[in-house]
Amino acid sequence: MMPDIDTIRPGFDLTFQDDFDTLSKWRRDVRRFKTEPLPTNLVDDLLELAALAPSVGNSQPWRFVKITSAHARKSMRDHFQVCNQDALEDYHGEKTKQYAQLKLSGMDQAPTQIAVFCDQTTQLGHGLGKKTKPETLGYSVVMAVHTLWLAARARGVGVGWVSILDPRQVETILSAPQGWSFVAYLCIGWPEEEHQDPELVRHGWQKRVDIQKFIIER
Amino acid sequence: MMPDIDTIRPGFDLTFQDDFDTLSKWRRDVRRFKTEPLPTNLVDDLLELAALAPSVGNSQPWRFVKITSAHARKSMRDHFQVCNQDALEDYHGEKTKQYAQLKLSGMDQAPTQIAVFCDQTTQLGHGLGKKTKPETLGYSVVMAVHTLWLAARARGVGVGWVSILDPRQVETILSAPQGWSFVAYLCIGWPEEEHQDPELVRHGWQKRVDIQKFIIER
């Protein structure tokens, strides 16, 4: 008898485990991209993989808007600049200077840009698992983003998550369908440079803290 | 001159890319565990890897409570049962029968259980990136959970995310430090069985939907 493909459990070897750990270390938020377009099928593959993420009640609430028109692209970039200027004004002294020098978005160059939403009104999953914790719907979308991010990096592609955007305004700018709430704006492309250390560590904004400080027992 | 270890960019080969895709397919929400304890260093490694997740402004808001006492374990299990019974009462007819038959938590068996929180009051990251979208703090914690999840599966370890819990009550039961808000409760251990298809697909609760239906352009 032929074994059922769905029950042949893959064993991942030590090489894969090490490589996965390396991937986790080298996955970076990329803000400097080459403008060279990505192959269409590569982007499609990444979206297919994203949809394999866990979701509460298998609700699959992830929704994607590919930014393909010059108009949408420019509107989003302009909106980021307004929000970023506004954020800058919250800082004082040295932090203002530092903030102004950080590169916080690759929206000028990234060839592929995708806005990611959560369908708050989806009937998929029949509400399972989200009664006490409705945020799990948005969390499911975040895990799809993270799956895409890691899969991209494994292919040498960089991803940057821009969060300095006003959710309600993004929904308006992109005429998001009813019920879709904004989660993330992704810049995707071949990176211009790669580092193991996060951009915000390298530029002195915020160091890494030992995880042991964040663990308690009960 | 010795090359700087932080700038030797790893290239991931096609085998790794395929294996990562397989990992994404086989990562499952596990609810059936062997009671055999996990090696302590394995759990520590998973937490270290979790801390490599992206976080808004490098704020590293993830906080972990290892459930080690019999009292905390029982209190959490009892609380789940109350919430699960309450959720059951929302369904009618066939869905009630189906819901009652689903196994939605491995809290009875899983040798390692970790409650994951978000420190809403952290000063790390100096607020960067979260002004317009404060949820990104919780999203960062979710990506840490997802990193842990994938790293665990690469090692043959199963993870189940229990969300049928009341956040404020969990914070009380576990005497969570001030400012920590509940994100996820993780059951971790060697799985009793493994499948490629999600539990909720296998038991007829909710099918997978083609991702193409969830993509639009602007």
Interface residues (C-beta under 8 A of the other chain):
Chain A: I5 D6 T7 R9 P10 G11 F12 F16 Q17 D19 F20 D21 T22 L23 S24 K25 W26 R27 D29 L47 E48 L49 A50 A51 L52 A53 P54 V56 G57 N58 S59 Q60 W62 R63 F64 V65 K66 I67 T68 S69 A72 C83 D86 A87 D90 Y91 K95 Y99 L102 L104 A115 D119 L124 G125 H126 G127 L128 G129 K130 K131 T132 K133 E135 T136 G138 Y139 V142 M143 H146 T147 W149 L150 A151 R153 A154 R155 G156 W161 S163 I164 L165 D166 P167 L174 S175 P177 F182 V183 A184 E194 H195 Q196 D197 P198 L200 V201 W205 Q206 K207 R208 V209 I211 F214 I215 I216 E217 R218
Chain B: I5 D6 T7 R9 P10 G11 F12 F16 Q17 D19 F20 D21 T22 L23 S24 K25 W26 R27 D29 L47 E48 L49 A50 A51 L52 A53 P54 V56 G57 N58 S59 Q60 W62 R63 F64 V65 K66 I67 T68 S69 A72 C83 D86 A87 D90 Y91 K95 Y99 L102 L104 A115 D119 L124 G125 H126 G127 L128 G129 K130 K131 T132 K133 E135 T136 G138 Y139 V142 M143 H146 T147 W149 L150 A151 R153 A154 R155 G156 W161 S163 I164 L165 D166 P167 L174 S175 P177 F182 V183 A184 E194 H195 Q196 D197 P198 L200 V201 W205 Q206 K207 R208 V209 I211 F214 I215 I216 E217 R218
